[in-house]
Amino acid sequence: RMINDPKSAQFISWTELGTSFVVSSVGEFSRTILGSHFKHNNFSSFVRQLNMYGFHKINRTPRAQRTSTDAQTWEFSHHKFLRGRPDLLDEIKRKALEPDPTVRQR
């Protein structure tokens, strides 16, 4: 919902192809948008949640060439999160936790 909300458009939007989305002005996005959609306004927690559901960060600029503006713009994709395809949303599932190999099972 937040990606299609006009109130959020200056902070989160689809890329031109509609196969990924961009979060810009991360600090302002966290303060303004996250708290109204989640129980927190912590961007790191938001990214962790995305990762748990199979989203991946896309780095378009090599690390050595990134500017402070690039650091404030994050792009994410998921093969089933596509503009105009709400029918796929039910197929996005939280990843199952894998057992810790360092902990012995009884």
Biotite code that builds the C-alpha atoms (Angstrom):
import biotite.structure as struc

atoms = struc.array([
    struc.Atom([0.000, 0.000, 0.000], chain_id="A", res_id=1, res_name="ARG", atom_name="CA", element="C"),
    struc.Atom([2.673, 2.491, 0.940], chain_id="A", res_id=2, res_name="MET", atom_name="CA", element="C"),
    struc.Atom([4.305, 2.334, -2.506], chain_id="A", res_id=3, res_name="ILE", atom_name="CA", element="C"),
    struc.Atom([1.046, 3.373, -4.203], chain_id="A", res_id=4, res_name="ASN", atom_name="CA", element="C"),
    struc.Atom([0.100, 6.016, -1.616], chain_id="A", res_id=5, res_name="ASP", atom_name="CA", element="C"),
    struc.Atom([0.440, 9.546, -3.069], chain_id="A", res_id=6, res_name="PRO", atom_name="CA", element="C"),
    struc.Atom([1.517, 10.792, 0.399], chain_id="A", res_id=7, res_name="LYS", atom_name="CA", element="C"),
    struc.Atom([4.559, 8.503, 0.198], chain_id="A", res_id=8, res_name="SER", atom_name="CA", element="C"),
    struc.Atom([5.484, 9.217, -3.434], chain_id="A", res_id=9, res_name="ALA", atom_name="CA", element="C"),
    struc.Atom([8.385, 11.553, -2.654], chain_id="A", res_id=10, res_name="GLN", atom_name="CA", element="C"),
    struc.Atom([10.041, 8.814, -0.559], chain_id="A", res_id=11, res_name="PHE", atom_name="CA", element="C"),
    struc.Atom([9.108, 5.486, -2.164], chain_id="A", res_id=12, res_name="ILE", atom_name="CA", element="C"),
    struc.Atom([8.253, 4.719, -5.771], chain_id="A", res_id=13, res_name="SER", atom_name="CA", element="C"),
    struc.Atom([8.410, 2.096, -8.484], chain_id="A", res_id=14, res_name="TRP", atom_name="CA", element="C"),
    struc.Atom([11.293, 2.104, -10.918], chain_id="A", res_id=15, res_name="THR", atom_name="CA", element="C"),
    struc.Atom([10.469, 2.796, -14.559], chain_id="A", res_id=16, res_name="GLU", atom_name="CA", element="C"),
    struc.Atom([10.093, -0.902, -15.425], chain_id="A", res_id=17, res_name="LEU", atom_name="CA", element="C"),
    struc.Atom([8.028, -1.656, -12.316], chain_id="A", res_id=18, res_name="GLY", atom_name="CA", element="C"),
    struc.Atom([10.229, -4.589, -11.329], chain_id="A", res_id=19, res_name="THR", atom_name="CA", element="C"),
    struc.Atom([11.767, -2.912, -8.277], chain_id="A", res_id=20, res_name="SER", atom_name="CA", element="C"),
    struc.Atom([11.159, 0.048, -5.997], chain_id="A", res_id=21, res_name="PHE", atom_name="CA", element="C"),
    struc.Atom([13.308, 2.876, -4.690], chain_id="A", res_id=22, res_name="VAL", atom_name="CA", element="C"),
    struc.Atom([13.362, 4.433, -1.238], chain_id="A", res_id=23, res_name="VAL", atom_name="CA", element="C"),
    struc.Atom([14.927, 7.888, -1.235], chain_id="A", res_id=24, res_name="SER", atom_name="CA", element="C"),
    struc.Atom([15.698, 10.313, 1.582], chain_id="A", res_id=25, res_name="SER", atom_name="CA", element="C"),
    struc.Atom([16.017, 7.377, 3.967], chain_id="A", res_id=26, res_name="VAL", atom_name="CA", element="C"),
    struc.Atom([16.024, 9.515, 7.131], chain_id="A", res_id=27, res_name="GLY", atom_name="CA", element="C"),
    struc.Atom([12.908, 11.428, 6.153], chain_id="A", res_id=28, res_name="GLU", atom_name="CA", element="C"),
    struc.Atom([11.238, 8.217, 4.901], chain_id="A", res_id=29, res_name="PHE", atom_name="CA", element="C"),
    struc.Atom([11.904, 6.620, 8.294], chain_id="A", res_id=30, res_name="SER", atom_name="CA", element="C"),
    struc.Atom([10.541, 9.567, 10.259], chain_id="A", res_id=31, res_name="ARG", atom_name="CA", element="C"),
    struc.Atom([7.556, 10.293, 8.020], chain_id="A", res_id=32, res_name="THR", atom_name="CA", element="C"),
    struc.Atom([6.393, 7.005, 6.520], chain_id="A", res_id=33, res_name="ILE", atom_name="CA", element="C"),
    struc.Atom([7.573, 3.957, 8.482], chain_id="A", res_id=34, res_name="LEU", atom_name="CA", element="C"),
    struc.Atom([5.800, 4.759, 11.739], chain_id="A", res_id=35, res_name="GLY", atom_name="CA", element="C"),
    struc.Atom([2.435, 4.971, 10.004], chain_id="A", res_id=36, res_name="SER", atom_name="CA", element="C"),
    struc.Atom([2.817, 1.516, 8.406], chain_id="A", res_id=37, res_name="HIS", atom_name="CA", element="C"),
    struc.Atom([4.887, -0.392, 10.994], chain_id="A", res_id=38, res_name="PHE", atom_name="CA", element="C"),
    struc.Atom([5.373, -0.475, 14.760], chain_id="A", res_id=39, res_name="LYS", atom_name="CA", element="C"),
    struc.Atom([8.724, 1.284, 14.349], chain_id="A", res_id=40, res_name="HIS", atom_name="CA", element="C"),
    struc.Atom([10.501, 3.945, 12.318], chain_id="A", res_id=41, res_name="ASN", atom_name="CA", element="C"),
    struc.Atom([13.860, 2.175, 12.096], chain_id="A", res_id=42, res_name="ASN", atom_name="CA", element="C"),
    struc.Atom([15.110, 1.815, 8.505], chain_id="A", res_id=43, res_name="PHE", atom_name="CA", element="C"),
    struc.Atom([17.458, -1.059, 9.394], chain_id="A", res_id=44, res_name="SER", atom_name="CA", element="C"),
    struc.Atom([14.491, -3.012, 10.756], chain_id="A", res_id=45, res_name="SER", atom_name="CA", element="C"),
    struc.Atom([12.561, -2.263, 7.563], chain_id="A", res_id=46, res_name="PHE", atom_name="CA", element="C"),
    struc.Atom([15.450, -3.627, 5.463], chain_id="A", res_id=47, res_name="VAL", atom_name="CA", element="C"),
    struc.Atom([15.681, -6.719, 7.696], chain_id="A", res_id=48, res_name="ARG", atom_name="CA", element="C"),
    struc.Atom([11.950, -7.337, 7.191], chain_id="A", res_id=49, res_name="GLN", atom_name="CA", element="C"),
    struc.Atom([12.343, -7.019, 3.423], chain_id="A", res_id=50, res_name="LEU", atom_name="CA", element="C"),
    struc.Atom([15.205, -9.527, 3.513], chain_id="A", res_id=51, res_name="ASN", atom_name="CA", element="C"),
    struc.Atom([13.105, -11.987, 5.554], chain_id="A", res_id=52, res_name="MET", atom_name="CA", element="C"),
    struc.Atom([10.519, -11.919, 2.770], chain_id="A", res_id=53, res_name="TYR", atom_name="CA", element="C"),
    struc.Atom([13.045, -12.503, 0.003], chain_id="A", res_id=54, res_name="GLY", atom_name="CA", element="C"),
    struc.Atom([13.641, -8.940, -1.199], chain_id="A", res_id=55, res_name="PHE", atom_name="CA", element="C"),
    struc.Atom([17.139, -8.029, -2.356], chain_id="A", res_id=56, res_name="HIS", atom_name="CA", element="C"),
    struc.Atom([18.939, -4.693, -2.365], chain_id="A", res_id=57, res_name="LYS", atom_name="CA", element="C"),
    struc.Atom([20.114, -3.612, -5.790], chain_id="A", res_id=58, res_name="ILE", atom_name="CA", element="C"),
    struc.Atom([23.378, -1.669, -5.974], chain_id="A", res_id=59, res_name="ASN", atom_name="CA", element="C"),
    struc.Atom([23.558, 0.284, -9.206], chain_id="A", res_id=60, res_name="ARG", atom_name="CA", element="C"),
    struc.Atom([26.590, 2.390, -8.248], chain_id="A", res_id=61, res_name="THR", atom_name="CA", element="C"),
    struc.Atom([29.935, 0.779, -7.339], chain_id="A", res_id=62, res_name="PRO", atom_name="CA", element="C"),
    struc.Atom([30.755, 1.397, -3.664], chain_id="A", res_id=63, res_name="ARG", atom_name="CA", element="C"),
    struc.Atom([33.838, 3.525, -4.426], chain_id="A", res_id=64, res_name="ALA", atom_name="CA", element="C"),
    struc.Atom([31.757, 5.850, -6.636], chain_id="A", res_id=65, res_name="GLN", atom_name="CA", element="C"),
    struc.Atom([28.773, 6.327, -4.311], chain_id="A", res_id=66, res_name="ARG", atom_name="CA", element="C"),
    struc.Atom([27.930, 9.839, -3.211], chain_id="A", res_id=67, res_name="THR", atom_name="CA", element="C"),
    struc.Atom([26.039, 10.863, -0.080], chain_id="A", res_id=68, res_name="SER", atom_name="CA", element="C"),
    struc.Atom([22.898, 11.040, -2.263], chain_id="A", res_id=69, res_name="THR", atom_name="CA", element="C"),
    struc.Atom([23.420, 7.418, -3.372], chain_id="A", res_id=70, res_name="ASP", atom_name="CA", element="C"),
    struc.Atom([23.740, 6.400, 0.276], chain_id="A", res_id=71, res_name="ALA", atom_name="CA", element="C"),
    struc.Atom([20.296, 7.909, 0.875], chain_id="A", res_id=72, res_name="GLN", atom_name="CA", element="C"),
    struc.Atom([18.697, 6.029, -2.057], chain_id="A", res_id=73, res_name="THR", atom_name="CA", element="C"),
    struc.Atom([18.033, 2.304, -1.746], chain_id="A", res_id=74, res_name="TRP", atom_name="CA", element="C"),
    struc.Atom([16.519, 0.036, -4.405], chain_id="A", res_id=75, res_name="GLU", atom_name="CA", element="C"),
    struc.Atom([14.888, -3.332, -3.667], chain_id="A", res_id=76, res_name="PHE", atom_name="CA", element="C"),
    struc.Atom([13.429, -6.105, -5.794], chain_id="A", res_id=77, res_name="SER", atom_name="CA", element="C"),
    struc.Atom([11.539, -9.367, -5.433], chain_id="A", res_id=78, res_name="HIS", atom_name="CA", element="C"),
    struc.Atom([10.567, -11.509, -8.416], chain_id="A", res_id=79, res_name="HIS", atom_name="CA", element="C"),
    struc.Atom([6.944, -11.568, -7.236], chain_id="A", res_id=80, res_name="LYS", atom_name="CA", element="C"),
    struc.Atom([6.643, -7.895, -6.266], chain_id="A", res_id=81, res_name="PHE", atom_name="CA", element="C"),
    struc.Atom([5.768, -6.198, -9.537], chain_id="A", res_id=82, res_name="LEU", atom_name="CA", element="C"),
    struc.Atom([3.850, -3.038, -10.377], chain_id="A", res_id=83, res_name="ARG", atom_name="CA", element="C"),
    struc.Atom([0.330, -3.878, -11.518], chain_id="A", res_id=84, res_name="GLY", atom_name="CA", element="C"),
    struc.Atom([0.458, -7.486, -10.234], chain_id="A", res_id=85, res_name="ARG", atom_name="CA", element="C"),
    struc.Atom([-1.318, -7.527, -6.854], chain_id="A", res_id=86, res_name="PRO", atom_name="CA", element="C"),
    struc.Atom([-2.273, -11.151, -7.612], chain_id="A", res_id=87, res_name="ASP", atom_name="CA", element="C"),
    struc.Atom([1.321, -12.170, -6.826], chain_id="A", res_id=88, res_name="LEU", atom_name="CA", element="C"),
    struc.Atom([1.442, -10.620, -3.342], chain_id="A", res_id=89, res_name="LEU", atom_name="CA", element="C"),
    struc.Atom([0.009, -13.709, -1.614], chain_id="A", res_id=90, res_name="ASP", atom_name="CA", element="C"),
    struc.Atom([2.947, -15.700, -2.980], chain_id="A", res_id=91, res_name="GLU", atom_name="CA", element="C"),
    struc.Atom([5.496, -13.588, -1.093], chain_id="A", res_id=92, res_name="ILE", atom_name="CA", element="C"),
    struc.Atom([6.185, -15.587, 2.049], chain_id="A", res_id=93, res_name="LYS", atom_name="CA", element="C"),
    struc.Atom([8.477, -15.105, 4.999], chain_id="A", res_id=94, res_name="ARG", atom_name="CA", element="C"),
    struc.Atom([11.584, -17.262, 4.725], chain_id="A", res_id=95, res_name="LYS", atom_name="CA", element="C"),
    struc.Atom([11.620, -20.275, 7.031], chain_id="A", res_id=96, res_name="ALA", atom_name="CA", element="C"),
    struc.Atom([14.261, -20.100, 9.718], chain_id="A", res_id=97, res_name="LEU", atom_name="CA", element="C"),
    struc.Atom([17.039, -22.581, 9.138], chain_id="A", res_id=98, res_name="GLU", atom_name="CA", element="C"),
    struc.Atom([18.308, -24.486, 12.179], chain_id="A", res_id=99, res_name="PRO", atom_name="CA", element="C"),
    struc.Atom([21.575, -23.198, 13.602], chain_id="A", res_id=100, res_name="ASP", atom_name="CA", element="C"),
    struc.Atom([24.223, -25.816, 12.677], chain_id="A", res_id=101, res_name="PRO", atom_name="CA", element="C"),
    struc.Atom([26.250, -24.908, 15.788], chain_id="A", res_id=102, res_name="THR", atom_name="CA", element="C"),
    struc.Atom([23.401, -25.929, 18.110], chain_id="A", res_id=103, res_name="VAL", atom_name="CA", element="C"),
    struc.Atom([23.056, -29.664, 18.705], chain_id="A", res_id=104, res_name="ARG", atom_name="CA", element="C"),
    struc.Atom([19.612, -31.152, 18.255], chain_id="A", res_id=105, res_name="GLN", atom_name="CA", element="C"),
    struc.Atom([18.373, -33.503, 21.015], chain_id="A", res_id=106, res_name="ARG", atom_name="CA", element="C"),
])
